[in-house]
Amino acid sequence: TQSTWGFDSSCRFCESVCCVRVCVWFGLSMALEMEGPSSSSSISSSNSMSPQWDETTHLLSSRRTLDDVQKRHGSANHPPRQLGVAAVGTLAFFCVAGSTFGTEDLVGAAGPAWTLLGFLLIPFVWSIPCALMTAELCSAMPEDGGPPVWVSKAFGRFWGFQEGIWLWVMTLIDNALYPVMFADYLENLTGQLSYTHRLLACLGLIVVVCCVNVLGVQVAGKAAIVLCFVSVCPFLVLFVMGLKDIQPSVWVQSKEDVNWSLFFSVLMWNNCGWDNSATFAGEVKEPVRSTYFWGLVLAVTLVSSIYLLPLAVMVCVNQDWNQWHEGSFPHLAEALGGSWLRIWLTATGCVAATGQFNSLCCASSRIAYSMAEKRMLPRIMGTLHPRFLTPWVAIVFGGVLCLVLIVLPWQTLIQLDMCLHSAVIFMEVLALIRLRISHPDLPRPFRIPLSTWPLVVCYSPVIVFALATLVMTSGLAKLMGASVVALGVLAYFLFLHRRAYDFELPSKPTQT
């Protein structure tokens, strides 16, 4: 016969172990009664939980060991919480933008009127809603991994696994873009590079950034703050120098033959990635509510400013829209400030690519670490460095895979990235709405100040933009994206369908 603890009650040894576990359980229950809130009514009515109460309740409900509780509080088995507001804000800034580079194709495709209008509207219909969604769900479930945790809580482990696979593949593809950008700007700075030299430049960047991330999330956060300052400074100088050349009449001009497909895809690519800042939520300082909220406020301000201000000046300096194409910003700025400004901006391109790669390396490794911790990836991916408490295996794996992916066509990687991002953001918005309905009592230290149906209306444009981006991607990108989805479904039913793992968090503390 089997006892409620899963032991054979006919065995003396198992019976003894069972008694010990019951005693531990009872002792923890009594400790909660003495150290928890003063009355049962205050426990049940409170919307804010201390980490110890939440985790011990989780222990009692899922019959975990005491080691699992200690993992959540920065022990030797779990990364500590070290990221503050500035680090969260700058890491999110690099997950989304990093600089004005990459916006040139917008002007070349549609002219300044549609470009400036797009960057004026996109914060309200996309960036701010995505940032607020990230802040609410991270405050409710402050774990590493982010979106897979949200989706699993809302729709179950199948969709949580799919979301995790899509997001992980998407960030790994993103990782491969920025070493190539780094090599491009380095080539513009130093002259023509051979294929071997370009490959060595990419390898050097990958090794340096991976080492920084292995040293700890605090080191990666401080690096992001420094790189953000270095990336933003030249564009502020450019804006101040160009104030004398501003002609508001230029801002309403547009091209006659607008390339809407290119315009829309580049606009969305330059504003995606807000959810990547949720992947390291388990390493953000308490209180998570204020840290994430003010960090994302800082990020939205930086992203909007770094796009609008330099473009508003430069479209007045150079009004030949055919000269606006990917990588042309330093040469366009030379007409304003001379060769020194071109060299400065080109060097800044290398710095911005480094910052973006640093942030996404941090994000992708935390996704893999969280999924391994939930037994959805091989356990080795969750191995922490014994000294720095970072998922070093996941970091190294991402770096090696990045070195393989950089040989693929750049445009193909972007198209596949946007295809997967559309599916990811679609599931995240549905999870936000579903959790409001199915888990109304889930503690949300930060909550978007809207009830359910106004929230649905507010996030409808996000869903429309995500689906439109998916429709407008190329046929090859759709085929590759469908292959990733099919592999995710196949992997689930082959390896995880009968495997028990806990991807849920308790919605509120329960009285014991």
N, C-alpha and C positions, 0 to 999 in steps of 0.2 A: 504493500500500500504506500501511497505517496502522501506526505504531509503537505500543508499549505506552503511550506518553504521549499518544496521540491526534493526532499530527502526521503529515503526509505526508513519508515518508522520502526521496522523490525531490526534494524542494525543499531547496536549500542553506540558505535562511533558516530554515526549520522545523527542519532538522537542527542548525543552530547553536543555536537556542533550546532544542532538546531536550537538547543536550550541556550547556548551562548549567544546566538544571533537574536533570540527573543529578548534576552537580558539587555543586549546592546540597544535593540529597538526601544525597549521600555525606558532605558536610561536616557536616550535621546528625547523621548517624548516628555519625560519629567523635566529635562533641562529646558525644553521649549516652554513648558508651563511656567517655569521660574524666570526665564530670561526674556520671554516674548512679551507682548502687550499685556496690560494688567487685567484685562477681561476678555472673555470670549467674544462678546459683542463687538468690541473695538477691533478684534482680529478680523472678523468677517466683514465689517463695514469699511475697513481701511483700504484705500486704493494704492497705498505706497508700501512696499515691502523692503525690509532690510535684506541684503544679500544672504546673510546667514539663515534667516527664516525661510527665504525662498528655496535655498539649496537643500536645507535639511528636510523641508516638506517634500521636495522632489525626491530625496533619498528614501523617505518612508513610503512614498507612493509607488516608486519603481524598484524598491529593494536593492538599491545600489550600495556600494561599500563606502566607508568613510573617506577613502582615498579620492573617490569621485567628487565628493564635496570640496576637498582641499584643492582640487584642480582648478576650481572656478575662482580662487582667491589668490592667484599669483604664486602658487607653490612651485616646487621644482618640476612639476609635471604640466604646467600651464604658463603661457606668457603673461607677464604682469601688465597692469594698466599704467601706461606711461604717456599716452598722447594727450596733449592739451589742445586748447582752442586754436592756437596759431598752427600747430602741426596738422590738425584735422583739416583746417581751412586750406592750407597750402597743398596738402596731399590731394584734397578734392579738386583744387584748382588745376593741378597737373593731370588728374584723371580726366578732366573735361577739356581744358584748353592748353595752358602753358605759355602761350604767346599769341601774337596776331598772325603768325605764320600759318598758312593753310587756308586763309580767307581770300587769297588773290583770285582764285577761280570764280568766286561769287561775282566780283565786279566784272570779270571777263565774260561771264555767262549772261548777266542781266543788267549790268550798269549800276551806278551808285544808288539810285532811288530804291530799287527792290532790295539791294544789299542792306542799306541802312534801315529800311522798314523791317526787314526780316530780323535784324539784330535788336530792334526796338520791341518787336512783338514776341519774339521767342522766349524771353525770360518769363513772360506772364502766362503763356500757353504751354510751356514745356519746362524750363529750368526751375522756376520757383515751385511748381507743383511736384516735380521729381525730387527736389531738395526737401520739401516739407514731408513728402511720403517717406523719404529716407530717415528724416529726424524722428518721425512718429514711430516707425517700426523698429528702429534701432533702440529707442528708449524703452520700448516694450519688450524687446528681445535682444539685449546687448551681448550677443555672441559673435565670435568670429564666423565668417561665412556669409552672413547677411541674407541676401535674397533667397537662397535655398531654404533657410530656416523659416522665413516668412511663408513661402509657398507651401512647405510641408505642413506647417501649422494650419493653413487655410484649406488645403486640398488633399493632404495625405502624402505618404512617403513616395508614391510613384511620381507624382508631379514635382515633389521636392527634389528627387533625384534627377529628373529631366532638367529642371531649372539649374541645378548645380552643374550638370554636364555642359549645358549651353553657355552658361556664364563663364565656366572655366576655359572652355575652348575659345570663347570670344576674347577673354583677357590674354590668353596665350598668343592669339593672332595679333592683338594690339601690341603686345610686347615686341613682336617681330618688325613692326613698322618703324619704331623709333631708332634702333641702331642704323637702319638704312637712311633715315632722315639725318642722323648725326654724320654719317659718311658723306652725304650729299653736301651739307653745309661745310664740312671740313674740306671737301674738294674745292668748293667755291672760294674758300679762304686761302688754301695753299697751292692751288693749281691742280692740273689733271693727275688723278691717282690711278694706278694700275688696279686690276681686279684683285690681285694679291694684297695690295696695300689697303684697299677698301675692306676686304675681308678681315685683315688684321685690325683695322680701326673698329669694326663692329665687334670683333672678339674682345678687344681691349675694353670697350664700353660695357659689354656684358659681364666680364670678369669683375670690373670695378664695382658696378652697381650690385651684382650678386653678393660681393663681399660686404658692401655697406649694409645690405639687408640682413645678412647673417649676423652682423654685429649687434643688431637689435632694432626694434621698431622706433625706439627713441632716437637712434642715430639716423635712421631713414627720415624721421620727422624733422630733425634739425637740418639735415641736408636739404629737404624740401623747402624749408624756410629760407635758407641761404640762396638756393637756386631760384626761388620765386623772386627774391629781391633783385638778383642779377638779371633775370629775364625781363622784369617790368621796367627797370630804370631807363634803358635806351628808348623805349616807346613813349615814356613820359617826356623825355628830352625832345623826341621827334614831334610830339604833340605841341609842346611849348614853342618850338622853333617854327612850326607851321601855322600858328595862330594868325600871323600876318597875312597869309595867303588864302584864308577861308573865304569862299564865295558860296553863300547859301543857295544861289540859283543852280549850282552844279548838283546839289543834293537831290533835286527832283528830276534829273535826267535819267533816261533808261535806254537800253538798246532796242532796236526794232525787232531783231530776231533773237528773242530770249530762249536760251537753252534751259527749259524748266527742269528737265531730268537732272542735269548736272548741278543746277542751282539748288534744287531741293536736297539732293543727296549730300552735297558739300555742307549746306547749312546745318543739316541734322548731324553729320559727322563731327562738326565743330562744337556741337552742344550736347553730345551724348556722353555718358559715363558717370552721372551723378550717383548711381547705385553702387559703383565700384568703391565709393568711400565707406560703404556699409560693411565691407568684407573684413575690416579690422576692428569692428565694434567691440569685440571682447578685449581690446587693448587700449580703450579710451578711458581716460580718467573719470572718476565719479565727481559730480553727478553727470551721468551720460546725457540727461535731458539738456542742460545748459551747454555742455561741451559741444555736442553735435549741432544744436540749434545755432549757436553763435559762430561755430566753425563753418557751417554751410552758408550763413549770412555773409561771412567774409569771402567765401568762395564765389557766391553769386555776384557780389560786388566786383571782385577782381575780374571774373570772366566777362561780365558785361562791359566793364571799363576798358579792358585790354582789346576788345573787339571794336567798340564804337569810336573811341577817341582817336586812335591812329588812322582808322579808315576815313573818318570825317575830314581829316586834314589831307591825307594823301590823295583822295579822289579830286581834290581841288588843285593839287600840285601837278599831277599827271592825268590828263583827261583823254588819253588815247586808250580806250578800254581794251583794245586788242593786245596791248602790252602787259595786261594783267593776267598772269598765269602762275601756276604752282612754283614757288621758289623765287619769284621776281621781286619780292618786297625790298630786299637790300638794294637792288639796282634802281628801283623806283625812288628810294629814299636818297640816293646819291644826288639827284637833282635838287634836293632840298638842302643837304648839309655837306655835300662833297664826299670824297673817297673815305674819309675817316668815319663818317656815319655808316657808310656801306660796310666797311670792315667790322665796325662795332656790332651792327645788326647781324652780320653773318656769323660772328663768334657767338652772339646771343642765340642764334639758331641751334648751335651745338649744345649750349647750356640748357635751352628749353627741351630739346630732345632727351638730354640726360635726366632732367627732372621728370618728364613724362614716363620714361622707362623705369625710373626709380619708384614712382607711385604705383605703376601697374605691376611691377615685379612684387611689390608688397601685397597688392590686392590678389593676384593670381595664386601666390603661395598660401595665403590665408584661406582661400576657397578650397584648395587641395587639402590643407591641414584640417579644416572643419569637416570635410567629407570623409577623410580617413578616420577622424575621431568618431564619426557616426557609422563607421564600417561600410562606407559606400565606395571607398577606394582602398587599395592595399595599405595596410597599417604602417608600412615603412614611410609613406608620404606624410604621416603625422609625427615622425620622429623629430624631437626637439634637440637643439644643440645643448650639450650638458652645461655649458657656461653661460651662453647668451640667451637661452630659452627661446630660440627662433626655429621655425620649421625649415631647417637647413636642407633637408633632402628635397622638399618641394621647391625651394628656391633654386637649387642646383639643377633639378629636373627641368624647371621652366627656362633656365638659361641655356641648357643643352638643346632643348626643343626650339628655342628662339634662333639659335645658330643654324638649325636645319631649315626653319621657315623663311629666313631672310633671302633664300635663293628664289622664292616664288615671286611672281609678278606683283608689284606693289598695288596696282589698281584691283587685282583679283582679291587680295587680302582685305582691302577696304570694303569691297562689295560684300564679301562673306561676313565680315565684321558687322556691317549694318544689317544684314539679313538676320543674323543671330540676335543682335541687339533688339530688333523689333519684337521677336518672340519673347525675349527676356523681359522687356519693359511691359509688354502686354500681360504676362503672367503676374508681374509685381503689382500692377494696378488692380487686377482682379483679386489678388490676395488682400490688398488694403481694404477693398470694399467688402469682401467676404468676411474678413475678420471683424469688421464693424458690426456685421449682422450676426455671425455665429458665435463670436466671443465679445459681447458688449462689455463684460466685466473684466476683460484683460487689462491689467494695470498699464496705463500709458502715461508716464510722467510728462511727456510732451504729446499733445493731441491737436490735430488740425481743427480749428474752431468751426467745424461744419458738421451738421447731422448727416445721416446716411445719404438721402436723396440729393441734397445740394452738393455733397461730395461726388456723387456719380456725375452730376452735370459738370462740375468743375474739372473732372478728370476725363471727360469725353474727348476733348481736343487731344489729350495725350494718346489715347487709344487710336484716334483717327490718324494722328501723325505717325504712330508706330506702324499701323497697317499700310498707310500710304508709302512709307519708306520700304516696306517689304515688297509691295507691288512694283515699285519703280526700280528695284535691283535687277541686275542682268540675269539672263536665263542660266548662265553658268553658276552664278552665286546662289540662285534658288536651288539648283541641283546639288551643289555642295552642302548647302544648309539642310536640305532634305536628307542627305546622307548622314549628317551629324545627328539629326533627330532620329533617324532609323537605327543608327548604332546605339544611341542612348536607350531606346525602347528595347532593343535586342539584349543589351548588357543587363538591363534590369531583370528581364525574365530569365536570363541564363544564370545570373550570379546572385541577385538580391531578392528575388520574389519570395523565397522561403526563409530569408535571413532576418532575424529580429534585430532591430536597432531602434534606438529612441531618438527621434528628431523633434520631439515635442517638448514644450515648456509648460509647467503648470500655469493655468490662467490666473489663479489666486491661491493664497495659502489655505490649507484645509485644517480644520481642528482635529487634533489627535487625542 
